[in-house]
């Protein structure tokens, strides 16, 4: 029965976007808002998919091996992104509850052709964006000291921006209201909010961007009105 359900979900995932498609996915155990738009995508071994109101998931995205894929309200995911997980890492996880979990907040923009490894869990805060293409987010890694695979969640805070061709290593966190500059490699340990991080490994290049307009948007982008009427998150005073 489980294999039959998986095949049905895979088949429904290939259908064009429609309310009927959303309803079929709901009947198969997922939670899709009627106003969500899900283009033809790959849904392979995804135990639970949750998609909020007015969220768009573009053509050719692949979601594979996830225990949970959750997209908030008024979020936009461009085409051909790769979200995947290997649940075999459950026994070596820093946070077992997040193994195989993708949590994307409200009014989040993910452009196209990014690779997001959710083996240890990936959490993206409200009003954040992943721009350009070629971003790699890792949440598992090989530990040569102990000759074993390990995993830990990787997080992007609220109101952040991740530029093209960047890498977030397993267990790293981009602090809220911060930017990871193009080509940067973020390792665990970043703490400073309202900062631009850049370089290999990424370090704070500027710690005074509180006045930048990106942090005070009232809609997703100048041409994309998603987020209007949804107040941006309250940020820390630091």
C-alpha positions in Angstrom: 0.0 0.0 0.0 2.9 2.3 0.8 4.5 1.7 -2.6 1.1 2.4 -4.3 0.7 5.7 -2.5 4.3 6.7 -3.4 3.6 6.0 -7.1 0.3 7.9 -7.0 2.0 10.9 -5.4 4.8 10.8 -8.0 2.2 10.7 -10.8 0.1 13.6 -9.3 3.3 15.6 -8.9 3.8 15.6 -12.7 0.3 17.2 -13.3 -0.1 20.8 -14.2 -0.8 23.3 -11.5 -4.5 23.3 -10.5 -6.8 23.2 -7.5 -7.7 19.7 -8.5 -4.0 18.7 -8.2 -3.9 20.3 -4.7 -7.0 18.3 -3.8 -5.5 15.0 -5.0 -2.4 15.6 -3.0 -4.5 16.3 0.1 -6.3 13.0 -0.5 -3.0 11.3 -0.5 -2.1 12.6 2.9 -0.4 16.0 2.2 -1.6 19.5 3.2 -1.8 21.9 0.3 -3.7 25.1 0.5 -6.3 25.6 -2.3 -4.6 28.8 -3.4 -1.1 27.3 -3.7 0.3 26.8 -7.2 2.4 23.7 -7.7 3.8 23.2 -11.3 4.9 19.8 -12.5 7.5 18.6 -10.0 9.1 15.4 -8.8 7.7 14.1 -5.5 9.7 11.0 -4.7 9.4 9.4 -1.2 8.2 12.6 0.5 6.2 11.6 3.5 4.5 14.9 4.1 4.3 18.0 1.9 2.8 21.2 3.4 2.3 24.3 1.2 0.7 27.5 2.5 -1.6 30.0 1.0 -0.6 31.7 -2.3 2.7 30.0 -2.4 4.2 29.0 -5.8 6.5 26.1 -6.5 7.9 26.3 -10.0 8.4 23.8 -12.8 11.0 21.0 -12.4 11.7 21.2 -8.7 12.7 17.8 -7.2 11.9 16.8 -3.7 13.3 13.4 -2.8 13.6 11.4 0.4 12.2 14.0 2.7 10.3 13.2 5.9 8.7 16.7 5.8 8.8 19.5 3.2 7.0 22.6 4.5 6.6 25.9 2.7 4.9 28.8 4.4 2.5 31.4 3.0 3.2 33.7 0.0 6.6 32.0 -0.7 8.0 31.6 -4.2 10.3 28.7 -5.4 11.7 29.1 -8.9 12.4 26.3 -11.3 14.7 23.3 -11.1 15.8 23.3 -7.5 16.9 20.0 -5.9 15.8 19.3 -2.4 16.9 15.9 -1.1 17.6 13.9 2.0 19.1 10.6 3.1 17.3 9.3 6.2 20.1 6.9 6.9 21.8 9.7 8.9 19.1 9.6 11.6 21.3 7.6 14.0 24.2 10.2 13.8 22.1 13.3 13.8 22.8 16.3 16.1 19.0 17.0 16.1 17.1 13.8 15.1 13.7 15.6 14.9 15.1 17.6 11.9 16.6 14.8 9.9 15.1 14.8 6.4 13.1 18.0 7.2 12.9 21.2 5.1 11.1 24.1 6.7 10.7 27.3 4.6 9.0 30.3 6.2 6.6 32.9 4.9 7.4 35.3 2.0 10.6 33.4 1.1 12.1 33.6 -2.4 14.2 30.8 -3.7 15.3 31.4 -7.3 16.5 28.5 -9.4 19.0 25.6 -9.8 20.1 25.4 -6.2 20.9 22.2 -4.4 19.6 21.9 -0.8 20.6 18.8 1.2 18.1 18.3 4.0 19.6 15.1 5.5 20.3 16.9 8.8 17.5 19.4 8.3 17.3 22.9 6.7 15.3 25.8 8.2 14.8 29.1 6.2 13.3 32.0 8.1 10.5 34.4 7.0 11.2 37.1 4.4 14.6 35.6 3.4 15.8 35.0 -0.1 18.2 32.7 -2.0 19.2 34.6 -5.2 20.9 33.8 -8.5 21.8 30.1 -9.0 24.3 27.6 -7.8 23.8 27.8 -4.1 24.7 24.6 -2.2 23.3 24.1 1.3 24.7 21.0 3.1 23.4 19.4 6.3 25.5 16.3 6.3 29.2 15.6 6.0 31.9 12.9 6.2 33.9 13.1 9.4 37.4 11.7 8.6 38.4 11.7 12.3 35.8 9.0 13.0 35.4 7.7 9.5 31.6 8.2 9.6 28.9 10.4 8.1 27.4 13.0 10.5 24.6 15.5 10.1 23.3 18.6 11.7 20.7 21.2 10.7 21.7 24.3 8.6 19.7 27.5 9.2 19.1 30.8 7.4 17.7 33.4 9.8 14.8 35.8 9.2 15.2 38.5 6.6 18.4 37.2 5.2 19.8 37.1 1.7 22.0 34.4 0.2 23.7 35.5 -3.0 24.6 33.2 -6.0 27.3 30.6 -6.0 27.6 30.4 -2.2 27.9 27.4 0.1 26.4 26.9 3.6 28.2 24.0 5.4 26.6 21.5 7.7 25.5 23.0 11.0 26.0 26.6 9.9 23.6 29.5 10.6 23.3 32.7 8.7 22.2 35.2 11.5 19.0 37.1 11.0 19.1 40.3 8.8 22.4 39.2 7.3 23.7 38.7 3.8 26.0 36.0 2.5 28.0 37.6 -0.4 28.6 35.9 -3.7 31.1 33.0 -3.5 31.2 32.9 0.2 31.4 29.7 2.2 29.6 29.9 5.6 30.9 27.6 8.3 29.4 27.1 11.8 30.0 29.9 14.3 28.5 33.0 12.7 26.8 35.1 15.4 26.6 38.7 14.3 23.3 40.0 13.0 22.8 42.8 10.5 26.1 41.8 8.8 27.5 41.0 5.3 29.5 37.8 5.4 31.9 37.0 2.6 35.0 35.1 1.7 36.3 31.5 2.3 35.5 30.9 5.1 33.0 33.7 5.3 33.7 36.4 7.9 31.7 39.7 8.6 32.7 42.3 6.0 30.3 44.9 7.3 28.3 45.0 10.6 26.2 48.1 9.9 23.5 47.4 7.4 20.4 48.2 9.6 19.4 51.0 7.2 19.5 48.9 4.0 16.2 48.9 2.2 16.2 45.1 1.7 15.7 44.7 5.5 12.7 47.0 5.4 10.7 45.6 2.5 6.9 45.4 2.6 6.7 43.0 -0.4 8.9 40.3 -1.7 10.5 42.3 -4.5 9.7 45.5 -6.4 8.0 43.5 -9.1 6.6 40.7 -6.9 3.8 41.8 -4.5 3.8 38.7 -2.3 4.0 39.7 1.3 1.8 42.8 1.0 -0.4 42.8 4.1 1.9 40.4 6.0 4.1 42.3 8.4 7.8 41.5 8.1 9.3 39.7 11.2 10.3 41.6 14.2 14.1 41.6 14.3 16.3 41.7 17.4 17.7 45.1 18.5 21.3 43.8 18.2 
